[in-house]
Amino acid sequence: SLSRLLPPSGLQGVQQAAQLLADAIASDQRLCIVADYDCDGATACAVAVRGLRLLGARPDTLSYVVPDRAVHGYGLTPTIVDLAMAQRPDVLITVDNGIASLEGVAHARALGLRVVVTDHHLPAQVNGEVVLPDADVIVNPNQPGCPFESKHLAGVGVMFYVLLALRAELRRRGAFEGASQPRLDALLDLVALGTVADVVKLDANNRRLVAQGLKRIRAGRMHPGVAALFAAAGRRAERAVAFDFGFALGPRINAAGRLAEMTLGIECLLTDDPARAAELAQRLDGINRERRSVEAGMREQ
């Protein structure tokens, strides 16, 4: 049950992230999400955008960028920071990347941006020593000294925890009362999808997140993009199991990051228009078929 989830307070840096984001929302600062180009990154980006909107960020202050695998490489590189600058951000929030982006974070800070790194990967090592980027805040269960018990949170899980802490901070500030607070459990279909697709260990905490996401999907309470991906894959949402995330929905989103651009996958998860979601899911399905064909050719060779 959700009541058994590990509390956000155990995640190092999460309270500082919540305070920084609460201040940014209160002053209408521009927030730009820097995502990774796989399913975990895409779901984390969608969770960040949807969650920040729920918690009071104006839609016109929210944007995202995602690297092109072939052009920009992985993570928050200086090139991606320059790309993000077109959105005129005040704060960069990395999802599913950033912990090893020493140069990119330094470049962003030099341009006057504040940087919140949310990630689950291992930090960089220089000459055998762990080196962390010079971000304003880092939230990552695998950073040195973090006492959080579940080291296996996916990137989307880390972002979900940041939103839980942000909601608590806004509640403390009187933005809303407990009874009227935004329902972040509405994001659990996306959290479950990203968690399974990233093949992280389903420890007790991740299992709770995935079970709750599946429960919502089976009850028909899912985002239009998730419903459209189930339809495109020929799977029954009312009988959803983790297998569907790992072998039907996840590969269709991942294919966009490999053969096209991940924006397609993120837009599919962000749209609230079922017709638009269906169109994007069909395009993702086509890209995934192409990916299978390419792989089959490689195997033959």
NUTOR-353372 format. One record per atom (N, C-alpha, C, O): x, y, z. Coordinates in steps of 0.2 Angstrom, whole numbers, padded with zeros to 4 digits, always signed. Each point is the difference from the previous one (the first is absolute). Example, Ala and Ser with C-alpha at 12.3 -4.5 7.8 and 13.67 -1.06 7.14 Angstrom:
+0066-0028+0039;-0004+0006+0000;+0004+0006+0000;+0005-0001+0003;-0007+0006-0007;+0004+0006+0001;-0004+0005+0003;+0003+0006+0001;
//
This chain:
+0004-0006+0000;-0004+0006+0000;+0004+0006+0000;+0006+0000+0002;-0008+0006-0004;+0003+0006+0000;+0003+0002+0007;+0005+0004+0000;-0009-0006+0005;+0001+0002+0006;+0007-0003+0003;+0003+0003+0004;-0001-0008-0008;+0006-0003+0002;+0007+0002-0004;+0005-0002+0001;-0007+0007-0005;+0006+0003-0004;+0005+0003+0005;-0002+0003+0005;+0008-0003-0007;+0006+0003+0004;-0002+0007+0000;-0001+0003-0005;+0002+0001+0011;-0001+0007+0000;+0005+0004-0004;+0006-0002+0000;-0008+0008-0004;+0005+0004-0003;+0005+0003+0004;+0006+0001-0002;-0007-0001+0008;+0005+0004+0005;+0007-0004+0000;+0005+0003+0002;-0006-0010-0004;+0007-0003+0001;+0004+0001-0006;+0006-0003+0000;-0008+0006-0005;+0004+0001-0006;+0004+0007+0000;-0003+0005+0001;+0009-0006-0001;+0005+0006+0001;-0002+0005-0005;+0000-0002-0006;+0000+0008+0008;-0001+0006-0005;-0007+0001-0002;-0001+0005-0003;-0004-0009+0005;-0007+0001-0003;-0003+0006+0003;-0004+0003-0003;+0006-0002+0010;-0004+0006+0003;+0003+0007-0003;-0004+0004-0001;+0011-0004-0001;+0002+0006-0003;-0002+0001-0007;-0002+0005-0002;+0001-0011-0001;-0003+0001-0007;-0007+0002+0000;-0003+0005-0004;-0001-0007+0009;-0007+0002+0001;+0000+0008+0002;-0005+0003-0003;+0009-0001+0007;+0000+0007+0002;+0002+0004-0006;-0003+0006-0002;+0008-0008-0002;+0002+0004-0006;-0006+0000-0005;-0001+0006-0003;-0002-0011+0002;-0005+0000-0005;-0007+0003+0002;-0003+0003-0004;+0002-0003+0011;-0006+0004+0002;+0002+0007-0001;-0005+0004-0001;+0011-0002+0003;+0001+0008-0001;+0000+0001-0008;-0003+0006-0001;+0005-0010-0003;+0000+0001-0007;-0007+0001-0003;-0002+0004-0004;-0003-0009+0007;-0007+0001-0002;-0003+0006+0002;-0004+0003-0003;+0006-0001+0009;-0004+0006+0003;+0002+0006-0003;-0004+0005-0001;+0010-0005-0002;+0002+0006-0004;+0000+0000-0008;+0003+0003-0003;-0007-0009+0001;-0001-0001-0007;+0006+0000-0004;+0001+0002-0006;+0005-0005+0009;+0006-0001-0004;-0001-0006-0005;-0005-0004+0001;+0009+0004-0006;-0001-0004-0006;+0004-0007+0002;+0006+0001+0002;-0009-0006-0003;+0003-0007+0002;+0001-0004-0006;-0005-0001-0004;+0011-0002+0003;+0001-0004-0006;+0002-0007+0002;+0005+0000+0003;-0008-0005-0005;+0002-0007+0001;+0004-0002-0005;-0001+0001-0006;+0007-0004+0008;+0005-0003-0004;-0001-0008+0000;+0002-0003+0005;-0005+0000-0010;-0001-0007+0001;+0005-0005-0004;+0004+0003-0003;-0005-0009+0005;+0004-0005-0004;-0004-0003-0005;-0006+0001+0000;+0009-0004-0005;-0003-0003-0006;-0002-0007+0000;-0001-0003-0005;-0001+0001+0011;-0003-0007+0001;-0006+0000+0003;-0003+0006+0002;-0001-0011-0001;-0006+0000+0003;+0000+0002+0007;-0005+0004+0002;+0010-0005+0002;+0000+0003+0007;+0000+0007+0000;-0003+0004+0003;+0008-0001-0008;+0000+0007-0001;-0006+0003-0002;-0002+0006+0002;-0001-0009-0007;-0007+0003-0003;-0005+0000+0006;-0004+0005+0000;+0003-0010+0003;-0005+0000+0006;+0002+0004+0005;-0005+0004+0003;+0011-0003-0001;+0002+0005+0005;-0001+0007-0002;-0002+0004+0004;+0003-0003-0011;-0002+0007-0002;-0007+0001+0000;-0002+0006+0002;-0002-0010-0004;-0007+0000+0000;-0003+0001+0007;-0004+0004+0002;+0007-0008+0003;-0002+0001+0007;+0002+0007+0003;-0004+0003+0004;+0010-0001-0006;+0002+0007+0002;-0004+0005-0002;-0003+0005+0004;+0001-0005-0011;-0004+0006-0003;-0007-0001+0003;-0003+0006+0002;+0000-0012-0002;-0007+0000+0003;+0000+0001+0007;-0005+0004+0002;+0010-0006+0002;+0000+0001+0007;+0001+0007+0002;-0003+0003+0005;+0007+0001-0008;+0002+0007+0001;-0006+0004-0002;-0002+0005+0004;-0002-0007-0009;-0006+0004-0002;-0005-0001+0006;-0003+0004+0002;+0002-0011+0000;-0005-0001+0006;+0002+0004+0006;-0005+0002+0003;+0011-0001-0002;+0002+0004+0006;+0001+0007-0001;+0003+0004+0004;-0006-0001-0009;+0000+0007-0001;+0004+0004-0005;+0000+0006+0000;+0005-0010-0003;+0004+0003-0005;-0004+0002-0006;-0004-0004-0003;+0004+0010+0000;-0004+0002-0005;+0003-0003-0007;+0006-0001-0001;-0011-0002-0003;+0003-0004-0006;+0005+0004-0004;+0004-0003-0003;-0005+0010+0002;+0005+0004-0004;+0006+0000+0003;+0005+0003-0003;-0004-0005+0010;+0007+0001+0003;+0004-0007-0001;+0005-0001+0003;-0009-0004-0005;+0003-0007-0001;+0002-0002-0007;-0004+0001-0004;+0010-0004+0004;+0002-0002-0007;+0005-0006+0001;+0001-0002+0006;+0000-0002-0011;+0005-0005+0001;+0004-0001-0007;-0002+0002-0005;+0008-0005+0006;+0005-0001-0006;+0002-0007+0002;+0001-0003+0005;+0000-0001-0011;+0003-0007+0000;+0005+0000-0005;-0001+0002-0006;+0007-0005+0008;+0006-0001-0005;-0002-0004-0006;-0004-0005+0001;+0007+0006-0007;-0001-0005-0005;+0006-0004+0001;+0006+0002+0000;-0007-0009+0000;+0005-0005+0002;+0006+0001-0005;+0006+0000+0002;-0007+0001-0008;+0006+0001-0005;+0003+0006+0000;+0006+0001-0002;-0009+0005+0004;+0002+0007-0001;+0004+0002+0007;+0005+0002+0000;-0009-0003+0005;+0002+0003+0007;+0004-0005+0004;+0003+0002+0005;-0004-0008-0006;+0002-0005+0005;-0004+0000+0007;-0006+0002-0001;+0009-0005+0006;-0004-0001+0006;+0000+0005+0005;+0006+0003+0001;-0011-0001+0003;+0000+0004+0006;+0000+0007-0002;-0001+0002-0005;+0002+0002+0011;+0000+0007-0001;+0007+0003-0002;+0004+0002+0004;-0003-0002-0011;+0006+0002-0002;+0000+0008-0001;-0006+0002+0000;+0011+0001-0001;+0000+0007-0001;-0004+0002-0007;-0004+0005+0000;+0004-0010-0005;-0004+0001-0006;-0008+0000+0002;-0004+0005-0003;+0002-0009+0007;-0007-0001+0002;-0002+0007+0005;-0005+0002-0001;+0010+0000+0005;-0002+0006+0004;-0001+0006-0005;-0004+0004+0001;+0008-0004-0007;-0001+0006-0005;-0006-0001-0003;-0004+0005-0002;+0002-0011+0000;-0007-0002-0003;-0005+0003+0005;-0005+0003-0002;+0005-0005+0008;-0005+0002+0005;+0000+0008+0001;-0006+0002+0002;+0011+0001-0003;+0000+0007+0001;-0005+0004-0005;-0002+0005+0001;+0000-0009-0006;-0005+0003-0005;-0007+0001+0004;-0004+0004-0002;+0003-0008+0007;-0006+0000+0004;+0000+0006+0005;-0005+0001+0004;+0011+0002-0003;+0001+0006+0005;-0001-0003+0007;-0004+0004+0004;+0006-0009-0002;-0001-0003+0007;+0004+0004+0005;+0005+0003-0001;-0008-0004+0007;+0003+0003+0006;+0003-0006+0004;+0005+0000+0003;-0009-0006-0004;+0002-0006+0004;+0000-0006-0005;-0004-0001-0004;+0010-0003+0004;+0000-0006-0004;-0001-0006+0005;+0003+0000+0006;-0007-0005-0008;-0002-0006+0004;+0002-0006-0004;-0003-0001-0005;+0008-0002+0007;+0002-0007-0004;-0005-0005+0003;-0001-0001+0006;-0001-0004-0011;-0003-0006+0002;+0003-0006-0003;+0001+0000-0006;+0001-0005+0010;+0003-0006-0002;+0007+0002-0003;+0003-0004-0004;+0000+0009+0006;+0007+0002-0003;+0003+0006+0004;-0004+0003+0004;+0010-0002-0004;+0003+0006+0003;+0005-0001+0005;+0004+0004+0002;-0004-0010+0001;+0004-0002+0006;+0008+0000-0002;+0004+0002+0004;-0003-0003-0011;+0007-0001-0002;+0001+0006-0005;+0005+0000-0003;-0009+0005+0003;+0000+0005-0005;+0004+0006+0003;-0003+0006+0001;+0009-0007+0000;+0004+0005+0004;+0001+0007-0005;-0001+0005+0003;+0003-0006-0009;+0001+0006-0005;-0007+0003-0001;+0000+0006+0000;-0005-0010-0001;-0007+0003-0002;-0002+0005+0006;-0003+0005-0001;+0003-0008+0007;-0002+0004+0006;+0004+0006+0001;-0003+0005+0001;+0009-0006-0002;+0005+0006+0001;-0002+0006-0005;+0000+0006+0001;-0001-0009-0007;-0002+0005-0006;-0007+0004+0002;+0000+0006-0001;-0005-0010+0003;-0006+0003+0002;+0000+0005+0006;-0002+0005-0001;+0006-0007+0006;+0001+0005+0005;+0004+0006-0002;-0001+0006+0002;+0006-0007-0007;+0003+0006-0002;-0004+0005-0004;+0001+0006+0000;-0007-0009-0003;-0005+0004-0004;-0005+0003+0005;-0004+0003-0002;+0005-0004+0009;-0004+0003+0005;-0007-0004+0001;-0004+0002+0004;+0004-0009-0006;-0006-0004+0001;+0001-0004+0007;+0006-0001+0002;-0011+0000+0001;+0000-0005+0006;-0001-0007-0003;-0004-0001-0005;+0007-0004+0008;-0001-0007-0003;-0002-0004+0006;+0003-0001+0005;-0008-0003-0006;-0002-0005+0004;+0001-0007-0004;-0004-0001-0005;+0008-0003+0008;+0001-0007-0003;-0004-0005+0003;+0001-0001+0006;-0005-0002-0009;-0004-0006+0002;+0002-0006-0004;-0001+0000-0006;+0004-0005+0009;+0003-0006-0004;+0001-0006+0005;-0002+0001+0006;+0003-0007-0009;+0001-0006+0004;+0006-0003-0002;+0002-0006+0002;+0002+0008-0007;+0006-0003-0002;+0006+0001+0005;-0001+0004+0004;+0006-0007-0005;+0006+0001+0004;+0004+0006-0002;+0000+0002-0006;+0003+0002+0011;+0003+0006-0001;+0007-0002-0004;+0002-0006-0001;+0001+0011-0002;+0006+0000-0004;+0006-0001+0005;-0001+0001+0006;+0006-0005-0008;+0006+0000+0003;+0006+0003-0003;+0001-0002-0006;+0003+0005+0009;+0006+0003-0003;+0006-0002+0004;+0000+0002+0006;+0005-0006-0009;+0005-0003+0004;-0002-0004+0006;+0003+0000+0005;-0008-0003-0006;-0003-0005+0005;-0004+0004+0006;-0002-0004+0004;+0001+0010-0005;-0003+0004+0005;-0007+0002-0003;-0001+0002-0006;-0004-0003+0010;-0007+0002-0002;+0000+0008+0000;+0001+0003+0004;-0004-0001-0010;+0000+0008-0001;-0008+0001-0002;-0002-0003-0004;-0001+0008+0008;-0007+0002-0002;+0000+0006-0003;+0005+0005+0001;-0010-0004-0006;+0000+0007-0003;-0002+0005+0005;-0003-0001+0005;+0005+0008-0007;-0001+0005+0004;-0007+0003-0001;-0001+0006-0001;-0004-0010+0002;-0007+0002+0000;-0002+0003+0006;+0003-0001+0005;-0009+0005-0006;-0003+0003+0006;-0002-0005+0005;+0000+0000+0006;-0004-0006-0009;-0002-0005+0004;+0001-0007-0004;-0001+0000-0006;+0002-0005+0010;+0000-0007-0004;-0004-0004+0004;+0000-0001+0006;-0005-0002-0009;-0004-0006+0003;+0001-0006-0004;-0001-0001-0006;+0005-0004+0009;+0002-0006-0003;+0001-0005+0006;+0005+0001+0004;-0009-0006-0003;+0001-0005+0005;+0007-0003+0000;+0002-0003+0005;+0002+0003-0011;+0006-0003-0001;+0006+0005+0001;+0006-0001-0002;-0007+0007+0005;+0005+0005+0001;+0003-0002+0007;-0004-0003+0004;+0010+0004-0003;+0003-0001+0006;-0003+0003+0006;-0002+0006+0000;+0001-0010+0005;-0003+0002+0007;-0008+0000+0000;-0003+0002+0005;+0000-0004-0011;-0008+0001+0000;-0002-0007+0004;+0001-0005-0002;-0005+0006+0007;-0003-0005+0004;-0006-0004-0003;-0002-0005+0004;+0000+0007-0009;-0007-0002-0003;+0001-0008-0001;+0005-0002-0003;-0010-0002+0006;+0001-0007+0000;+0000-0003-0007;+0003-0005-0002;-0007+0008-0003;-0001-0003-0006;+0005+0003-0005;-0001+0006-0003;+0006-0009+0002;+0005+0002-0005;-0002-0001-0007;+0004+0002-0005;-0009-0006+0004;-0002-0002-0007;-0006+0004-0003;-0002-0002-0005;+0001+0008+0008;-0005+0005-0003;+0002+0001-0007;+0006+0002-0002;-0011-0002-0003;+0002+0002-0007;+0000+0008+0000;-0002+0003+0005;+0004+0000-0011;+0000+0007+0000;-0007+0003+0001;-0001+0005+0003;-0004-0009-0006;-0007+0003+0001;-0002-0001+0007;-0004+0005+0002;+0006-0010+0002;-0001+0000+0007;+0003+0006+0004;-0003+0002+0005;+0009-0001-0007;+0003+0006+0004;-0004+0006-0001;-0001+0004+0004;-0001-0002-0011;-0004+0006-0001;-0006+0000+0004;-0003+0005+0002;-0001-0011-0002;-0006-0001+0004;+0001+0002+0007;-0004+0003+0003;+0010-0005+0000;+0001+0001+0007;+0001+0008+0001;-0001+0003+0005;+0005+0000-0010;+0001+0007+0000;-0007+0004+0001;-0001+0005+0003;-0004-0007-0007;-0007+0003-0001;-0003-0001+0007;-0004+0004+0003;+0005-0010+0000;-0003-0002+0007;+0002+0005+0005;-0003+0003+0004;+0010-0001-0004;+0003+0004+0004;-0002+0007-0001;-0001+0004+0005;+0000-0002-0011;-0002+0007-0002;-0007+0001+0002;-0002+0005+0002;-0002-0010-0003;-0007+0001+0002;-0001+0001+0008;-0003+0004+0002;+0007-0008+0002;+0001+0001+0007;+0002+0007+0002;-0002+0003+0004;+0007+0000-0008;+0003+0006+0001;-0006+0006-0001;+0000+0005+0004;-0003-0006-0010;-0006+0005-0001;-0005-0001+0005;-0003+0006+0001;+0002-0012+0001;-0006+0000+0006;+0003+0004+0006;-0005+0003+0003;+0011-0004-0001;+0003+0004+0005;-0001+0007-0001;-0001+0004+0005;+0002-0002-0011;-0001+0008-0001;-0007+0002-0001;-0001+0006-0001;-0004-0011+0002;-0007+0002-0001;-0003+0001-0006;-0005+0003-0001;+0009-0006-0005;-0003+0000-0006;-0006-0004-0001;-0005+0002-0004;+0004-0007+0008;-0006-0004+0000;+0000-0004+0007;+0005-0001+0003;-0011-0002-0002;-0001-0004+0006;+0001-0007-0002;-0001-0002-0006;+0002-0003+0011;+0000-0007-0001;-0006-0002-0005;+0001-0004-0004;-0007+0006+0006;-0006-0003-0003;+0000+0002-0008;-0003-0003-0004;+0006+0009+0003;-0001+0003-0007;+0006+0000-0004;+0001+0003-0005;+0004-0007+0008;+0007+0000-0004;-0001-0004-0006;-0004-0004-0001;+0008+0006-0004;+0000-0004-0007;+0002-0007+0002;+0004-0002+0004;-0007-0002-0009;+0000-0008+0001;+0006-0002-0004;-0001-0001-0006;+0007+0000+0009;+0006-0002-0004;-0001-0007-0002;+0004-0003-0005;-0008-0001+0008;-0001-0007-0002;-0002-0001-0007;+0000-0005-0003;-0003+0010+0000;-0002+0000-0007;+0006-0001-0004;-0001-0002-0006;+0007+0003+0008;+0006-0001-0004;+0003-0007+0000;+0005-0001-0003;-0008-0003+0007;+0003-0007+0001;+0000-0004-0006;+0004-0005+0000;-0009+0006-0005;+0001-0005-0006;+0006+0002-0003;+0003-0005-0003;-0001+0011+0003;+0007+0002-0004;+0006-0002+0004;+0005-0003-0002;-0006+0003+0009;+0006-0002+0004;+0001-0008+0000;+0005-0002-0001;-0011-0001+0001;+0001-0008-0001;+0003-0002-0007;+0004-0004+0000;-0006+0008-0005;+0002-0002-0007;+0008+0001+0000;+0003-0004-0003;-0001+0010+0005;+0007+0002+0000;+0004-0005+0004;+0006-0002-0002;-0008+0000+0008;+0003-0004+0005;+0002-0007-0003;+0005-0002+0000;-0011-0001-0003;+0001-0007-0003;+0004+0001-0007;+0005-0005-0001;-0006+0010-0003;+0004+0000-0006;+0007+0001+0001;+0004-0001-0004;-0002+0004+0009;+0007+0002+0002;+0004-0006+0003;+0006+0000+0001;-0010-0006+0000;+0003-0006+0003;+0003+0001+0006;+0005-0003+0002;-0007+0008+0003;+0003+0000+0006;-0003-0006+0005;-0005-0002-0002;+0009+0001+0007;-0003-0005+0004;-0006+0001+0004;-0001+0006+0002;-0004-0010-0003;-0006+0001+0004;+0000-0002+0007;-0003-0005+0002;+0007+0009+0002;+0000+0000+0007;-0007+0002+0003;-0004+0001-0004;+0003-0002+0010;-0006+0001+0003;-0003+0007-0002;-0006+0000-0001;+0010+0005+0001;-0003+0007-0001;-0002+0001-0007;-0005+0002-0002;+0010-0005-0003;-0002+0001-0007;-0006-0005-0002;-0005+0002-0004;+0004-0007+0008;-0006-0005-0001;-0006+0004+0002;-0005-0001-0004;+0005+0005+0009;-0006+0004+0002;-0002+0005-0005;-0006+0000-0002;+0011+0003-0001;-0001+0005-0005;-0003-0003-0007;-0005+0002-0002;+0008-0008+0000;-0003-0004-0005;-0007-0003+0001;-0004+0001-0005;+0003-0004+0010;-0006-0003+0002;-0006+0006+0000;-0005-0002-0003;+0007+0008+0006;-0005+0005+0000;-0002+0003-0007;-0005+0001-0002;+0011-0001-0002;-0001+0002-0007;-0005-0005-0004;-0004+0002-0004;+0006-0008+0005;-0004-0005-0004;-0007+0000+0002;-0005-0001-0004;+0004+0002+0011;-0007+0000+0003;-0004+0006-0004;-0006-0001-0001;+0009+0007+0001;-0004+0005-0003;-0001-0001-0008;-0006+0001-0002;+0011-0004-0001;-0001-0002-0007;-0006-0005-0001;-0004+0001-0005;+0004-0006+0009;-0005-0005-0001;-0007+0003+0001;-0005-0002-0002;+0005+0007+0007;-0007+0003+0001;-0002+0006-0005;-0005+0003+0001;+0010-0003-0006;-0002+0005-0005;+0002+0007+0001;-0001+0005-0004;+0005-0004+0010;+0002+0007+0002;+0007+0001-0003;+0005+0000+0004;-0004+0001-0010;+0007+0001-0003;+0000+0006-0004;-0005+0003-0003;+0011+0000+0001;+0000+0005-0005;-0001-0002-0007;+0001-0006-0001;-0004+0011-0003;-0002-0002-0007;+0006-0004-0004;-0001-0004-0004;+0007+0007+0005;+0006-0003-0003;+0001-0007+0002;+0002-0005-0005;-0003+0003+0011;+0001-0007+0002;-0005-0004-0002;+0001-0006-0003;-0007+0008+0003;-0006-0004-0003;+0001-0001-0008;-0001-0005-0002;+0004+0010-0001;+0001+0000-0007;+0006-0005-0002;-0001-0004-0005;+0006+0004+0009;+0005-0005-0001;-0002-0007+0001;+0002-0005-0003;-0006+0004+0008;-0003-0007+0001;-0004-0002-0006;+0001-0006-0002;-0005+0010-0001;-0004-0001-0006;+0005-0002-0006;-0002-0004-0004;+0007+0009+0003;+0004-0001-0005;+0004-0007+0000;+0002-0003-0005;-0001+0001+0011;+0004-0006+0001;-0004-0006+0000;+0002-0006+0001;-0009+0007-0001;-0005-0006+0000;+0000-0003+0006;-0002-0006+0001;+0003+0010+0005;+0000-0003+0007;-0007+0002+0003;-0002+0006-0002;+0000-0009+0007;-0006+0001+0004;+0001+0004+0006;+0003-0003+0005;-0004+0009-0005;+0002+0004+0006;-0004-0002+0007;+0003+0000+0005;-0009-0003-0006;-0003-0002+0006;+0003-0007+0003;-0002-0002+0005;+0006-0001-0009;+0004-0006+0002;+0007+0002+0001;+0005-0005-0001;-0003+0011+0002;+0007+0002-0001;+0005-0003+0006;-0002-0001+0005;+0007-0001-0008;+0005-0003+0005;+0007+0003-0002;+0001+0004-0005;+0004-0005+0009;+0007+0003-0001;+0003-0002-0006;+0003+0004-0003;-0005-0010+0000;+0003-0002-0006;-0002+0005-0006;+0004+0001-0004;-0010+0002+0005;-0002+0005-0005;+0004+0006-0001;+0002+0003-0005;+0001-0001+0011;+0004+0006+0001;+0007-0002-0004;+0002+0004-0003;+0000-0010+0005;+0007-0002-0002;+0001-0002-0007;+0005+0001-0003;-0011-0004+0000;+0001-0003-0007;-0005+0003-0005;+0000-0002-0005;-0004+0007+0007;-0005+0003-0004;+0000+0007-0001;+0002+0003-0005;-0003+0001+0011;+0000+0007+0000;+0007+0003+0000;+0002+0004-0004;+0002-0007+0009;+0007+0003+0000;+0004+0000-0006;+0003+0005-0002;-0003-0011-0002;+0004+0000-0006;-0003+0005-0005;+0004+0003-0004;-0010-0002+0004;-0003+0005-0005;+0003+0007+0001;+0001+0004-0004;-0001-0002+0011;+0003+0006+0002;+0008+0001-0002;+0002+0004-0002;+0001-0010+0004;+0007+0000-0001;+0002+0000-0007;+0005+0003-0002;-0009-0005-0002;+0002+0000-0008;+0000+0007-0002;+0004+0001-0005;-0008+0003+0008;+0000+0007-0003;+0007+0003+0002;+0003+0004-0004;+0000-0005+0010;+0006+0002+0002;+0006-0003-0004;+0006+0003-0001;-0007-0008-0003;+0005-0004-0003;+0000+0002-0008;+0005+0001-0003;-0011+0000+0000;+0000+0000-0007;-0004+0007-0002;+0001+0002-0006;-0004+0002+0011;-0003+0006-0002;+0002+0005+0005;+0006+0001+0001;-0011+0002+0002;+0002+0005+0006;-0005-0002+0006;-0006-0001-0001;+0009+0002+0007;-0004-0002+0006;-0006+0005+0001;-0004-0002+0004;+0004+0008-0007;-0005+0004+0001;-0007-0003-0002;-0005+0001+0003;+0005-0006-0008;-0006-0003-0002;-0003-0004+0006;-0006+0000+0002;+0011-0004+0002;-0002-0004+0005;-0003+0005+0006;-0005-0002+0003;+0009+0007-0002;-0002+0005+0006;-0007+0003-0002;-0004+0001+0005;+0003+0001-0011;-0006+0004-0002;-0006-0005+0001;-0005+0002+0002;+0006-0009-0004;-0005-0005+0001;-0002+0000+0007;-0006-0001+0002;+0011+0001+0003;-0002+0000+0007;-0003+0006+0003;-0003+0000+0006;+0004+0006-0009;-0002+0006+0002;-0007+0003-0002;-0003+0003+0003;+0001-0006-0009;-0006+0003-0003;-0006-0003+0004;+0000-0005+0003;-0005+0010-0002;-0006-0002+0003;-0006-0002-0005;-0005-0001+0001;+0007+0002-0008;-0004-0001-0005;+0000-0008-0003;+0005-0002-0002;-0010-0002+0003;+0000-0007-0001;+0002-0001-0008;+0004-0005-0002;-0007+0009-0002;+0002-0001-0007;+0007+0002-0002;+0003-0004-0004;+0000+0009+0007;+0007+0002-0001;+0004-0006+0003;+0005-0002-0003;-0007-0001+0009;+0004-0005+0003;+0000-0006-0005;+0005-0004-0001;-0011+0002-0002;+0000-0006-0004;+0004+0001-0006;+0003-0005-0002;-0003+0011-0001;+0004+0002-0006;+0008-0001+0002;+0003-0003-0004;-0001+0005+0009;+0007+0000+0002;+0002-0007+0002;+0005-0003-0002;-0010-0001+0005;+0001-0007+0002;+0001-0004-0006;+0004-0005-0001;-0008+0006-0005;+0001-0003-0006;+0007+0001-0003;+0003-0004-0003;-0001+0011+0003;+0006+0001-0003;+0006-0003+0004;+0005-0003-0003;-0006+0002+0010;+0005-0003+0004;+0000-0008-0002;+0006-0003+0000;-0012+0001-0001;+0000-0007-0002;+0003-0002-0007;+0004-0005+0000;-0004+0010-0004;+0003-0001-0007;+0008+0001+0001;+0003-0004-0003;-0001+0008+0007;+0007+0001+0001;+0003-0007+0004;+0005-0002-0002;-0009-0001+0006;+0002-0006+0004;+0000-0005-0005;+0005-0005+0000;-0009+0004-0005;+0000-0005-0006;+0007+0001-0004;+0003-0005-0001;-0002+0011+0000;+0006+0002-0004;+0007-0003+0004;+0004-0002-0002;-0005+0004+0009;+0006-0002+0004;+0001-0008+0000;+0005-0002+0000;-0011-0002+0000;+0001-0007+0000;+0003-0002-0006;+0004-0005-0001;-0006+0008-0005;+0002-0002-0007;+0008+0001+0000;+0004-0004-0003;-0002+0010+0006;+0007+0002+0000;+0004-0005+0004;+0005-0003-0002;-0008+0001+0008;+0004-0005+0004;+0000-0007-0003;+0005-0004+0000;-0010+0002-0004;+0000-0006-0003;+0005-0001-0006;+0003-0005+0000;-0002+0011-0003;+0005+0000-0005;+0007+0000+0003;+0004-0003-0003;-0003+0006+0008;+0006+0000+0004;+0002-0007+0002;+0006-0003-0001;-0011-0001+0004;+0001-0007+0002;+0002-0004-0006;+0004-0004+0000;-0008+0005-0006;+0002-0004-0006;+0007+0001-0002;+0004-0005-0002;-0002+0011+0002;+0007+0002-0002;+0005-0003+0005;+0006+0001-0001;
//
